[in-house]
Structures are given as structure tokens and as C-alpha cells.
Amino acid sequence: MHGPDRNELFVQLLTQYQQRVHLFILSLVPHRADADEILQETNLVLWRKFGEFRLGSDFRAWAFQVAYNKIKAFRERHGRDRLRFGEEVMDRLVLVAATGSDDLPATQTALQDCKKRLSEADLELIERRYEPGATAATVAADLDRSVAAIYKAVVRIRRALFECIHRSLLREDHP
Amino acid sequence: MSLTPEQQVELRDLVDAACEGGLTADASSRLESLLLSDNDACRYYLNYFSLHGSLLLAEGAPSIDREPQLPNGNPVVPPIVVDPSAAASCPTSAAWSLGGWLTSYAVATVIMVAAILGGWAYKISFESKTQERQQVAQAARQEPDVIGRVTEMVGCRWDDAVSSPCRPGEPISRGSKYVLDSGLVELAYDSGAKVVLQGPCVYEADSDRGGSLASGRLIARVERPKSASSGDSRLFTVHTPTATVSDLGTEFGVEVDGSGATRSCVFDGKVEVQPREPTPQAAGGEEIDRPIELIAGQSIRVVHDAEGGALRTVRGQADGALFPVRPGRLTEFVAQERLKAFQRWRAYSQRLRKDPALVAYYTFETRGRDPTRSMSILPNVAATGEALDGNISGPRWAEGRFPGKFALRFWGPGYRDCVSLPESERFRLTRDFSFAVWFQSHVAGDGCGHLLSKGNEDWRLCVRSLGVQFLTGDIDRGKTVSDLLETPTSFHASDWHLIVANFKSGERTAKKQLYIDSRLVGTSIAPLLASPAHGALVTIGDNAVWGPKGEFSGLIDEVAIFSRALTAGDVQEMFAAGSPPRTDNRGSKQSVAPPAKKGGQASSGD
């Protein structure tokens, strides 16, 4: 495959896997801004090295590995405390992530369905918690409630969403 | 998950703390230790963080409110177009120098790529909050009639014709029927009851507070809620052909035998047993039709006097041996079984390495255990072997038969995934030899995916979608020294199988055997092998001569090559030591048909 076809393929693959890569980085890097920076660097390397990518092999796994290399480079620059885990755990997570099932589209659909099943109060609370820059503490301050109460409620709602998504995916597998 | 229930709770709490940025150094260290101990824990972490990240990205859109920049402060986009190193590294870079529409197309593409690099290419299409909230009430009314879920299972084989196979996490609805040929399944009712079904059994969850046991055994544990009123005494009820067993807040087992007789054993608390028909009182013969109350340590059998005769009751003591796994303990039981199986295999594997006839032995354990080793090397661990490490080209590391053990995933036709072993005199096997391979086959179509082969003229072992072939000699060229032993076998993609191929030379002929999962499924008499030609390389997962149709699709997680033919006892020991416990989620009707033999004939091979 040459020239434009290959460029088009790159765009197609990067678009298809961009959110997966971003979520993967977010799972290893606690701070959103750091994760975004690493995502950009990852994209740059993917683009530069796409010529070396073997067509037909696993783009997702390759992209995760590139992202992981960028995370390690980030650690070299900023130190271990900007990351969530040590290298041994990250090694393991990369392996599991790259070899695991890839059902993000179904997960996203299920998430939308599951959010609709939340009570209005729960939906509002989880949306407040995930507004840009929000934390349990800022939401607690806004609502004049204790941080512990908000933390507990957010955990409860998020776990309910997780369970709901899990069940939806199972139903999809076994209609 | 091989974590204990307590560790699972701890893991969930720690992952939530990580989402909320509240991990202390100690908690972070503890989370690391849990993740390192179990791949399922890693999966849980990644899936949960995928949700956390999705919520974050959905609500916030990209957080970057500035031009996307490289760390050095330069904008991201321009260097992509003009960066000479990028062009030089791309074998298709010639396209950039073309004029006309091609250049325009490239520019357009780069603009798209630039947009992607800015982090804006993907969108999560959420409906507006207003619309969502208007739909909340309506959606809530559409909840399925779920009364609980399957929480754990081990060694399950289902009667596919009657019940759908299930897996942990699957919801239980009213009327869900479980026809289990063997194994254990734990059901957790939303009402608080936990039930372990012991195969073989037939059970239907007919309400949110009970079910019908047509045959087999179950054990249930029901905690009496503190809020339960005194009149609300029957917390869980099991209907059988001969009795109704009502729980009053306790742990009890129920068994229904082939005649429909019911045995109920109480291990904690008390239950009521109501025979389906009035029964004569044990001592006096007067009929009673009221429930019989049992307390801990007691049991009762409700049986027919004779075939079709009246029911009678026989009291006795509760027999715990009938119900070895208690509700809530199945996860622990499964984890212990998996760990025991892994330890059993490792002990066997350590012994096997010392076998003087072992030419090469690949356990696929190294990944993750020794991070200093290259991921592209497959180490030979045979004690007698020279350095016969394999070179991995293409296949990816994946989880193997046991938690903590690895495998290589081969993607099949077109991928050229392969592990090549170095050329060595030790692989020039002609008299007696044997191969053993643990694998999961995803082979489809009309190809024959090579598990192990040495060129095209020495020996090859390959898997078809419906069979296995063990070939020796120059099959494709139709020379006289050739032999194909084929056996029709179907493999389910999620089952691990052991295949052993034996070649034992006599004076004039050789005997070939194929074992699958320790069963001898094929035998043939074959010509003796001449000295191997060309020094062709031994490969795992591919055969250079066959092309795409010879590429294996699936997982391989152990390969052993011997310079002797294994005995049936050797094969049985290998299978017993290496079989993973079945914790799968589906019906499995393995079909290993009687052997079919095609001996001494030339074949195109495909």
C-alpha cells in the first residue's frame, strides 16, 4: 500500500483507536493535562513511525506500546510521582490491555443506556463530579454537603454504572 | 478473579480511591500488589478506569484550551508535514513529492491528521442533558425482570439442548433454567440468598425468593434481614418433586435423587420441610400435613414408600460431605483450584525438564517473570538442552492456561506469526520422537495451522478446523517416504487442549500415534524416516512452505520435543498435571470422533 492509501489508513486507524489510547493513558497517568500531553506525543510518534507498522497486525496493541513508551519518557522528565504506578505494574497493565477484548463501542453505547436509568438526582451528581476541574470536594462545597457524603455517593453511582454496563455487555453476548 | 472476596472488596475500594485522587502511598502500594497478583484484577482496574475516563472525557471534552503543542513549546501540526525524519522513516514518502490531486489529497489527509493530533478527532456523541433527564423516568420503567445474577462458576458443563450456558455476572431472570451436567455455579439473588448448584442438576429460578430443584443438589444460604418482620419467616423456598423446603434464615442443602426423593440437610439455623402429600407420622402412622421443622445438624428425607406409593419421611443427621462448597465460598474455592492446578503443573514441569530425552522445552513462562529478558525470545528450559531458545516474530504475548502463566497468540493466515528455533543436530529426529503441545485453536476455513513443524520434508503437526494432521516425510512431493495420520476432532476456541504426536521406529516400519487430551485418537503404520534433509528450521505456529493456509490461529502455551516416543502413561501424566480447572462460561460438548487413518499415501497436504 502506498502514499494516499496509507495516509488514509493511518487517519482511519488513529480515529478508530484514539479514544482507546486516551483512556489507556488516563488509566496510568493521574493528571488529565499530563495524559493529554502524552496523547499528543503518542500521536506524533504513531504518525512518524506508521511506515514501520506492519499492515494487518494489531494497531491497538502497537498504539498502546507507543503510548507506554511515551509514559515512560514522561516519567524520565517529570519523575515517578507524576505517575500512578511503578514500571512492573505498568508492564502488566499494558500487556493485559493490549491483549484484552476490544469492546469500547458497545461499552459506550451501554454507558449511555445506563446513564438513562439513573435517578435524576444521581445523574446530576455524577455529571457535576465529572465537570471539568471538578472533584468530590468542589461538588461538596457547591452542594453544601460533606466531602465524605459526596465521595460515597459518587462511588455508589459509578459502581452502579459499571455493573449496569457489565450486564448490558453480557446480554449482548447472550441475547 | 483469583483474589479472595475480601481482596476483591479491597481492590474495588482502592480503585475508587484512585479515581478520586485519594490514594495514599501505602494504598497505592497495596493496589500495585493486588494488580500484580492477578490479571483479572488488572482487567477490573482497566475496565473501571475506562468508565472513569469515559465520564471524564464526555463531560469535559479535551481539557486542552490552548493550541496543541509539543513539550518544547512548538506547535504540533507543522512538524508533521515538514519533519524530514518523518518522511524518511515512511516507505511511502514518495507520495509527498507528487503534484496535482495526489498532493491535494495528501494535504487534506494531513489536515485531518493534524486535527487528530490536536486531540479533536474523536467525539463521544452524548445526547443533551435535558433530553436524557426527560427519558430517565421512562427508561427506569424498562428494567428487565432481573432477580439476581450468576456470581461464580467452576468446571461447568451444560446441557446445551435445554439451557443456555452462562458466565459470571450474567443476570438471573424469573424462569431462568440451569441444566448443569457437571460443575458448580453460584447464584446470588437480589433478595440476599446465595445458592450453589452442584452438577448434575436441574434448577429453575422461578421467583425472587426461590426456585425449583428437579434433580441434583444445591446448598443455599439466606441471611435474615434485620428489617424482616416476624410474620415474614419464609425467606427462600425450594420446590422439589416431593417436598417444599422453606428457609427461615439459615444455611441448608437440598438433594433430589433420581426417584424424586428429597433430602434436606440443615447446617445453620432452621428450615421447614413440607412434603407434597400428607405423610404417616414416623412413630404412630397417623398422617400429618403440617411442615416439619429442622434445626442445625438435622436432616430429613421425603421418599415414596414404593414406586408411586405414599410419601414418608425419614429423619437423620445433616451430611456436610454432600455439599462440599458453601455459598459465598465458591470464589475462594475457584481461586484455590486455579492456584493448585498451577502449582501442580509447575511441579510436574520442573521434573520434566530433567528428562534426558527432552530435546527442547518451552514453557512460555518467562514473560513477566524476568523483565530483563527480551520479549522476542522464547527460552528453552530443558535441563539437557543446549541453547535452543526460540526467536519470536509476530505472535503476541497473552494470558496462558493459568493466572500468571503466559501464551503466544498467533493471528492466523496472512500474519506470518512464527517462532523459529535455531538449527541444531538435536532437532534431526528420525528414529523415535514425540511432540507435545498445549494450545487453543481458532483455526477456521480449509487451512491446516501448524503447531510445530520442521520444513516440509521432515515432520509437521497441524490443526484443521475439524481435525489434526501429523505428517512425516515429503508429503507434498509425493515421494515414497511419506505418511499422513489424520483424525477428525473439533476444538472449541476457549478450551485448552494437549496434543501429543508419537513416532516410534521398528525394523521396517514406524508406528505413529496421536493423542488428544490424553486419549489415543489415531494410530498408523508409517514408512521409516530417512535422514532429514536441508537442515530445515523447526518452527512453531507457521510453516514457511505452506503459505497462509499453514499459519496457526490461536494460542500456544507449552511445547515439548522429545527424542523418544512417549508412553500412554507419560501422556496421561502430562495431561493430568497440565489441565487447567474449567472455569469457563459455556456449554462444552467435546467431540473427539473415532480415529480415521490415511496411511502411506501421497497427498497435496491441503
HADDOCK unambig.tbl for C-alpha pairs under 7 A between the chains (distance, minus, plus):
assign (segid A and resid 2 and name CA) (segid B and resid 92 and name CA) 5.20 0.50 0.50
assign (segid A and resid 3 and name CA) (segid B and resid 92 and name CA) 5.11 0.50 0.50
assign (segid A and resid 3 and name CA) (segid B and resid 93 and name CA) 6.76 0.50 0.50
assign (segid A and resid 3 and name CA) (segid B and resid 95 and name CA) 4.65 0.50 0.50
assign (segid A and resid 4 and name CA) (segid B and resid 105 and name CA) 6.86 0.50 0.50
assign (segid A and resid 4 and name CA) (segid B and resid 106 and name CA) 5.98 0.50 0.50
assign (segid A and resid 7 and name CA) (segid B and resid 109 and name CA) 6.62 0.50 0.50
assign (segid A and resid 8 and name CA) (segid B and resid 109 and name CA) 6.56 0.50 0.50
assign (segid A and resid 11 and name CA) (segid B and resid 113 and name CA) 6.02 0.50 0.50
assign (segid A and resid 15 and name CA) (segid B and resid 121 and name CA) 6.32 0.50 0.50
assign (segid A and resid 15 and name CA) (segid B and resid 122 and name CA) 6.29 0.50 0.50
assign (segid A and resid 18 and name CA) (segid B and resid 122 and name CA) 6.77 0.50 0.50
assign (segid A and resid 19 and name CA) (segid B and resid 122 and name CA) 6.67 0.50 0.50
assign (segid A and resid 23 and name CA) (segid B and resid 50 and name CA) 5.72 0.50 0.50
assign (segid A and resid 23 and name CA) (segid B and resid 53 and name CA) 5.57 0.50 0.50
assign (segid A and resid 26 and name CA) (segid B and resid 53 and name CA) 6.48 0.50 0.50
assign (segid A and resid 27 and name CA) (segid B and resid 46 and name CA) 6.64 0.50 0.50
assign (segid A and resid 27 and name CA) (segid B and resid 49 and name CA) 5.60 0.50 0.50
assign (segid A and resid 33 and name CA) (segid B and resid 63 and name CA) 6.73 0.50 0.50
assign (segid A and resid 40 and name CA) (segid B and resid 117 and name CA) 5.78 0.50 0.50
assign (segid A and resid 40 and name CA) (segid B and resid 118 and name CA) 6.92 0.50 0.50
assign (segid A and resid 41 and name CA) (segid B and resid 70 and name CA) 6.96 0.50 0.50
assign (segid A and resid 43 and name CA) (segid B and resid 117 and name CA) 5.87 0.50 0.50
assign (segid A and resid 44 and name CA) (segid B and resid 117 and name CA) 6.94 0.50 0.50
assign (segid A and resid 48 and name CA) (segid B and resid 86 and name CA) 4.60 0.50 0.50
assign (segid A and resid 48 and name CA) (segid B and resid 89 and name CA) 6.84 0.50 0.50
assign (segid A and resid 49 and name CA) (segid B and resid 89 and name CA) 6.56 0.50 0.50
assign (segid A and resid 49 and name CA) (segid B and resid 90 and name CA) 6.93 0.50 0.50
assign (segid A and resid 50 and name CA) (segid B and resid 90 and name CA) 6.84 0.50 0.50
assign (segid A and resid 51 and name CA) (segid B and resid 89 and name CA) 6.33 0.50 0.50
assign (segid A and resid 51 and name CA) (segid B and resid 90 and name CA) 4.10 0.50 0.50
assign (segid A and resid 51 and name CA) (segid B and resid 91 and name CA) 5.61 0.50 0.50
assign (segid A and resid 52 and name CA) (segid B and resid 90 and name CA) 6.96 0.50 0.50
assign (segid A and resid 56 and name CA) (segid B and resid 415 and name CA) 6.81 0.50 0.50
assign (segid A and resid 57 and name CA) (segid B and resid 415 and name CA) 6.95 0.50 0.50
assign (segid A and resid 85 and name CA) (segid B and resid 32 and name CA) 6.91 0.50 0.50
assign (segid A and resid 89 and name CA) (segid B and resid 32 and name CA) 6.20 0.50 0.50
assign (segid A and resid 89 and name CA) (segid B and resid 35 and name CA) 6.86 0.50 0.50
assign (segid A and resid 89 and name CA) (segid B and resid 36 and name CA) 6.11 0.50 0.50
assign (segid A and resid 93 and name CA) (segid B and resid 42 and name CA) 6.05 0.50 0.50
assign (segid A and resid 96 and name CA) (segid B and resid 39 and name CA) 6.91 0.50 0.50
assign (segid A and resid 96 and name CA) (segid B and resid 42 and name CA) 6.87 0.50 0.50
assign (segid A and resid 96 and name CA) (segid B and resid 43 and name CA) 6.76 0.50 0.50
assign (segid A and resid 99 and name CA) (segid B and resid 398 and name CA) 5.86 0.50 0.50
assign (segid A and resid 116 and name CA) (segid B and resid 132 and name CA) 6.08 0.50 0.50
assign (segid A and resid 116 and name CA) (segid B and resid 135 and name CA) 6.51 0.50 0.50
assign (segid A and resid 116 and name CA) (segid B and resid 136 and name CA) 4.94 0.50 0.50
assign (segid A and resid 116 and name CA) (segid B and resid 139 and name CA) 6.23 0.50 0.50
assign (segid A and resid 117 and name CA) (segid B and resid 136 and name CA) 5.68 0.50 0.50
assign (segid A and resid 117 and name CA) (segid B and resid 139 and name CA) 5.64 0.50 0.50
assign (segid A and resid 117 and name CA) (segid B and resid 140 and name CA) 5.04 0.50 0.50
assign (segid A and resid 118 and name CA) (segid B and resid 136 and name CA) 6.74 0.50 0.50
assign (segid A and resid 119 and name CA) (segid B and resid 136 and name CA) 6.71 0.50 0.50
assign (segid A and resid 120 and name CA) (segid B and resid 133 and name CA) 6.37 0.50 0.50
assign (segid A and resid 120 and name CA) (segid B and resid 136 and name CA) 6.84 0.50 0.50
assign (segid A and resid 127 and name CA) (segid B and resid 59 and name CA) 6.91 0.50 0.50
assign (segid A and resid 130 and name CA) (segid B and resid 55 and name CA) 6.32 0.50 0.50
assign (segid A and resid 130 and name CA) (segid B and resid 56 and name CA) 5.39 0.50 0.50
assign (segid A and resid 130 and name CA) (segid B and resid 59 and name CA) 5.80 0.50 0.50
assign (segid A and resid 131 and name CA) (segid B and resid 59 and name CA) 5.44 0.50 0.50
assign (segid A and resid 131 and name CA) (segid B and resid 60 and name CA) 5.68 0.50 0.50
assign (segid A and resid 132 and name CA) (segid B and resid 59 and name CA) 6.94 0.50 0.50
assign (segid A and resid 132 and name CA) (segid B and resid 60 and name CA) 4.78 0.50 0.50
assign (segid A and resid 155 and name CA) (segid B and resid 16 and name CA) 6.53 0.50 0.50
assign (segid A and resid 162 and name CA) (segid B and resid 48 and name CA) 6.91 0.50 0.50
assign (segid A and resid 167 and name CA) (segid B and resid 169 and name CA) 6.69 0.50 0.50
assign (segid A and resid 167 and name CA) (segid B and resid 170 and name CA) 6.30 0.50 0.50
assign (segid A and resid 167 and name CA) (segid B and resid 171 and name CA) 6.86 0.50 0.50
assign (segid A and resid 170 and name CA) (segid B and resid 170 and name CA) 6.04 0.50 0.50
